[in-house]
Amino acid sequence: MNKAIQPPDAIAVTILEHLAAIEHTESVRILYACESGSRAWGFASPDSDYDVRFIYVRPRDWYLSIDLERRRDVIERPIEGVLDINGWDLRKALQLMHKSNPPLFEWLHSPLVYQAQPGFREALLALTPAYYSPVGCAWHYLHMARGNDREYLHGERVRLKKYLYVLRPLLAVRWLESGRGVVPMPFRDLVETLVPPSELRDAIEHLLKLKQGGAELAWGPRIPALSDWIAAELARLANGPAALAPATKPGLEPLNALFREWLETDAIPAVATP
């Protein structure tokens, strides 16, 4: 676990208790659980939710069913206080890896891991280079930036914290365009690598301090340095990300092999990281 963003012990224990309850009530084995939202990105405020995401596997016979395609492959729990806990079935996660799903890759690179079966995360990370599509991921981040900009950042008064939810995906596109590989989870890594000292950098740092300090970042006046850069970047990307080589990926067999391996692995206690 990254000690810099380690949650308070009481919260960590509560999260592990919720995960254990899910394993019991759903008859599943959680293979991996991590933080996926602003706390992993590094710009959480003190009262931000804990966005816990996990990958689980069910008993073998559950998959040997003629109605498998009609069975739910997600577990979703109602938000409870600051806890937002949801998970994907291993089969679904591997299907999404084959499609180069950016959120899944972000989960695997989360700096805050709550629970993991030994070797599972490493097995998926070993397959990442084969299935990670920079062009597909760049389009995902661009769509995210466009949507948040359109929804929250037009007008004289804007949703201030939403600047971060446009800046991060736009910087992710730049990261991919420059051929740097998988986009890092921490926003700080993107900023320090891609934004040189400037008025833009100063505005980003100021916004981060406000949000991390617990300031109310609801509606407020536009921040020109941020709005101007975002507008220029979206205009640059009007026709999509810069040319990226199309991904060549193997078929499904490496993913099928991993699925069978973890389906057949005897249940062993997961390693809780707090």
JOSUL-V731144 format. One record per helix or strand of 3 or more residues. SS is the DSSP state (h for helix, s for strand). FROM is the first residue (numbers start at 1). TO is the last residue. If there is no record, write none. Layout:
# JOSUL-V731144
ss from to
SS FROM TO
SS FROM TO
This chain:
# JOSUL-V731144
ss from to
h 3 5
h 9 26
s 28 35
h 38 41
s 50 58
h 60 63
h 68 70
s 74 76
s 83 89
h 90 98
h 102 108
s 113 116
h 120 131
h 134 152
s 157 159
h 162 177
h 187 194
h 199 212
s 219 221
h 224 236
h 253 264
